[in-house]
Each structure stands twice: as structure tokens, then as C-alpha cells.
């Protein structure tokens, strides 16, 4: 079972597929500091085993889902463009591609 999904700091764009909520055993989801947009699916609240959820510094639609908390275990940041200056970040495109291939195999 996939337990950790780390896609942070990779300049990824597009929307997060709502099908990710099928990954019930996720304990850590880090997608902060990318260029994701659209709505954060409210179904992500079903990740009851998750200890670390970080969706900050993306371009999420308003309003944010109920599970987002200003400070707490689920960090979503602000809706709209929310990027901090992250300086020089090494982008691991090969790792991101492999992660999406793995997710595709698991979900479909």
C-alpha cells in the first residue's frame, strides 16, 4: 500500500485528481510549493490515517474545503495564488514522473 506521496517543490501544475482519495492508507501527502490549481477535493478528508498533509503554496480555488485548518495537521495555505519565494529548489522531474506512473497503476 502506498503510504507516502511526496510531490513537493516540483513546479507541477494542473489539478489533483479526486481519485487520490482511493489511497486510503496514505500517512503523508506533501504537494506544497507547486503550481497546482483548481479545487481541493473535499473527499481528501477521508485520509483518516494521514499524519501530515501539506497543500500550501499552490493556486487553489476558493473556498477551501472544511478539512483545511489555519494551523494544524492539514495545511492548505490560502486560496488564490499563494507562493513564497522558495529560492533555488532542485526539481526532481524523474521522481515526479515515476510517482505519477505509480499512481496511475494503482488507481486505474
Secondary structure as GFF3:
##gff-version 3
##sequence-region A 1 108
A	DSSP	beta_strand	4	6	.	.	.	ID=ss1
A	DSSP	beta_strand	13	14	.	.	.	ID=ss2
A	DSSP	three_ten_helix	18	22	.	.	.	ID=ss3
A	DSSP	beta_strand	28	30	.	.	.	ID=ss4
A	DSSP	beta_strand	35	38	.	.	.	ID=ss5
A	DSSP	three_ten_helix	42	46	.	.	.	ID=ss6
A	DSSP	beta_strand	52	54	.	.	.	ID=ss7
A	DSSP	beta_strand	59	60	.	.	.	ID=ss8
A	DSSP	beta_strand	74	75	.	.	.	ID=ss9
A	DSSP	beta_strand	80	81	.	.	.	ID=ss10
A	DSSP	alpha_helix	93	107	.	.	.	ID=ss11
###
